[in-house]
């Protein structure tokens, strides 16, 4: 049965009363356990990051980059930044103002 064909009716007999070969297939439950694949993927990610990867250092570096990104804004840029924070597009940082 092709995927675009409707599900066959519960009456599987053909015109002759015998079961029709094209309707003989039934839908079956199909599931795949990807647990082992996910464990392998995570192990490969950790191996690629290497032993020197420090998540706390990475997070602090990202925070410093955001501070630098939003520093030295002129009045118009600061207004736009404040509007974006108020709209929830950007997270509030520090006292709610971009770093000077």
Legacy VTK file of the C-alpha trace (Angstrom):
# vtk DataFile Version 3.0
C-alpha trace
ASCII
DATASET POLYDATA
POINTS 100 float
0.000 0.000 0.000
1.490 3.358 -1.005
1.733 6.030 1.727
-0.711 8.298 -0.113
-3.405 5.589 -0.368
-6.133 5.631 2.272
-6.072 3.026 5.019
-7.894 -0.098 3.815
-11.340 -0.761 5.226
-11.847 -3.491 7.796
-13.539 -5.588 5.109
-10.493 -7.084 3.346
-12.425 -9.342 0.987
-12.426 -8.648 -2.721
-15.316 -9.017 -5.154
-14.914 -12.807 -5.150
-15.095 -12.985 -1.362
-11.422 -13.989 -1.094
-8.900 -11.647 0.558
-7.388 -9.189 -1.912
-3.557 -9.455 -2.065
-3.144 -5.645 -2.291
-5.010 -5.210 1.024
-3.111 -8.011 2.822
-0.565 -5.649 4.402
-1.452 -4.207 7.782
-0.111 -1.236 9.640
2.390 -2.294 12.294
3.917 -0.444 15.207
7.470 0.594 14.358
9.840 2.103 16.890
13.592 2.573 17.035
15.553 2.978 20.242
18.226 5.613 19.559
19.631 5.590 23.105
22.919 3.970 22.117
23.312 6.356 19.164
22.697 9.362 21.428
25.286 8.126 23.932
27.782 7.671 21.096
27.021 11.157 19.718
27.535 12.776 23.119
30.799 10.903 23.647
32.039 12.101 20.251
31.093 15.710 21.066
32.970 15.570 24.360
35.991 14.010 22.629
35.929 16.784 20.009
35.825 19.466 22.710
38.929 17.974 24.274
40.178 17.843 27.856
40.984 21.576 28.002
37.361 22.676 27.468
36.140 24.690 30.451
32.413 25.518 30.261
32.648 28.168 33.006
35.446 29.950 31.155
33.431 29.806 27.917
30.381 31.308 29.652
32.460 34.099 31.193
33.973 34.803 27.768
30.507 35.058 26.236
29.389 37.460 28.976
32.471 39.616 28.357
31.739 39.604 24.619
28.153 40.769 25.243
29.417 43.522 27.562
31.769 44.690 24.832
29.084 44.412 22.148
26.688 46.687 24.031
29.319 49.142 25.310
29.760 52.694 24.090
26.275 53.039 22.596
25.189 56.511 21.530
21.795 57.858 22.687
19.858 56.450 19.699
21.516 53.022 19.965
20.826 53.000 23.718
17.150 53.773 23.064
16.911 50.909 20.565
18.714 48.592 23.008
16.284 49.566 25.790
13.309 48.968 23.457
14.619 45.504 22.561
15.091 44.630 26.231
11.584 45.890 27.053
10.153 43.789 24.188
11.947 40.694 25.503
14.149 40.338 22.418
17.336 40.885 24.425
17.858 39.857 28.037
18.302 42.603 30.630
21.945 43.019 31.561
23.239 44.410 34.826
21.270 47.499 35.834
19.180 47.364 32.651
21.458 49.727 30.756
24.108 48.803 28.230
27.651 49.034 29.579
29.230 52.451 29.112
LINES 1 101
100 0 1 2 3 4 5 6 7 8 9 10 11 12 13 14 15 16 17 18 19 20 21 22 23 24 25 26 27 28 29 30 31 32 33 34 35 36 37 38 39 40 41 42 43 44 45 46 47 48 49 50 51 52 53 54 55 56 57 58 59 60 61 62 63 64 65 66 67 68 69 70 71 72 73 74 75 76 77 78 79 80 81 82 83 84 85 86 87 88 89 90 91 92 93 94 95 96 97 98 99
